[in-house]
């Protein structure tokens, strides 16, 4: 059976993995998921991620979670735009999350980027998720 929200599934795997203190979690690979993980890595929310080939044509992402003194670095991670309700935002209307302490991840015509990068590039798009 096909998954209706693959990105939401990956975010839930990360959230659940950090709750129980797992060092790594795995999720099926896609370009959108890799783009979101790349932003999380650049912003310092995860240690690293890499793609592993399971069998021919099937890849999986191994995500190394990050902890600071035993507590998860990601305090909150949630999906904003869902398959049933897409959320788009112009860059001037995009609010700051936790007064700029958290980030929002956007899918823009120039690729997946954080809200700070989108403001610098002056480009809006679909708000995928928010992280604090």
N, C-alpha and C positions, 0 to 999 in steps of 0.2 A: 504494500500500500504506500502511496506517495505521501510525503510529509507536506503539510500545508504551509508551515513556516520554518524553513531550514535555519535561518539566522536566529530566530527565537529559540530553537532547539539548542544551538551552540551556546547561546548566552545562558540558558538554563543549565547546561552541562558545566560551564565555568562556575556559575553561582553555587551549584550543588557540590562541585569538587572542592571549592574553597571552604564551604561549611564544614566538611568532614576532614579537611587538612590534606587532601591528596596532592602529591607533587606534580602530577601531570594528568590531563584529561584528553580524551580523543573524540574527534568529531569527523564526519564525512567532509571531504575537501570540495571547495568550489572557489571561484575567483572572488565572489563577494565576501565570503567568509575570510579568505586570505587577506583581502583589503582591510577588513575590520580589524583583524589580528595584527596587521602591520601598523595600523594607527595605535592600537593598544600597546604595542611594543615600543613605538617611538615616544609615546607619552609616559612610559614607565609603569604601566599597570600589569604587564606580564613579563616574565623573563625572556622567553623566546618561543618560537613555534617552528615546526618543520613538517614537510609533507613526506609521508611514507606510502609506498606502493603496496597495496594488499595483494592484488592480482592484476592481470592485464586490464587496464582501463579503469580500475577502481583505486582511488587514493584516499588517504586518511590524514587528517591533521593531528599532530601530537603537540599539545599546548602545555608549556611549562608555566605553572602558576607561581606567583611571587608573594612572599610573606615578609613582614617586617616585625621582628621580635615575636614571632609566633602568631600574629594576627594577619589576616588577609589584607593585601594592599587595596583590593577592590572592596569598598564598603557596600556599594549599591551598583547594580547593573540592571538596566531595564530596557525593554523594547518600547519605542515610541510609535513608529509607523508599522502597522500590522497589515496582513493581507486584506482584511475587511475594511480597514480605515487607514488609508495612506495619509501621511502628514508631510506637506511641503512647506518650505519657508523661504522667503526672500532673506537675504543676508542682513538687511537693515531691521527686519522684524524678528530675528532670531534672538531669544533671550539668553542671558548668561546663566549657566547652571551653577548653583551654589556660589553665586557672586564671582564666578570665574575659577573656583577651586576644582569643580568637576568639568567634564568635557561632554560635548554632544558629537556624535559621529554622523556625518552627512554623506550621502551619495550624490555627487555633483557631476556635471558634464565633463569635468576634468579628473574624475576618479573619486575614490573614497578618501575623505579627509576629516580632520577634527574641525571644530567650529573656529578655532584660532587660525588654522590654515585657510579655511574658507573665507574668513574676514580679510585676511591678507591678500587673497586672490580675488576678493570682491565677487564671489559667486555663491549662489544659494542652491538648494536642492531638497532632496527627500531626507528628513531627519530619521535615521535608522534607530539609534539608541542613545542612551545617556549613561555616563559612568561617573561614579564618585568614589 
